[in-house]
Amino acid sequence: AKGFLDNDQSFPVRVTLKSDSQFLDKIKAMLIVGKTATLRGTCTEVASDGSVILQAF
């Protein structure tokens, strides 16, 4: 999934979901439907396009 940090278009974020998250299916469903989700996670790397890769938990 992709989004923006605090809805600021200059800070793109890509989200990966840990498979052991107990809310994995619910989070995936929200992101697929296009709802706004507030996720907590760890920054795992910065991609070549400057986006932050967030490992949500």
N, C-alpha and C positions, 0 to 999 in steps of 0.2 A: 504494500500500500504506500501511497505517497501523500504527503501533506506539507504543512508549513508550520514553523515554530511560532507560536502566538499569532497565527494568521498573517505573518509577515512574509510576503512573497519573496523577499531577498534571502530567506533562510529556509530552503527546501529540506524536507526530511523524508527519508524512506524508512519504512517500518518493517521489521521482521518479527515474527512471533515465536517465542520459545514453545517448543512442543509440549513441555511439561506444565504449561499454564493451565490452571483449572478453568479459566474463562476463555480458552482458545476459540471454541465454536461461537460463543456469543460475540467476541471481538471481531472475528472474521465476518459474521453475518452483518454486523453494524457497518463495517468498512465496505462490504459488497453493495449494500443498499445505499450507501452514500451518506449515512448519518454522520454527524460530527462526533468524534470520540476523543476523549482526553485520556492519553495513555502515559503511564510512567515506565521508565526503562533506563537502559544503559547505552551510552553512545559507544558503539563498537568500532566505528571507523568513519573517516570522511571520504566520500567517493570522489572520483576524478572530476565530476561536474560540480563539486563543492557542496553537495547535499550531505547531510548527516545521516548515518545509518543507526537507527534506534532499535535496540533489542528490547521489545516490550515484555513486561511480566505482570 
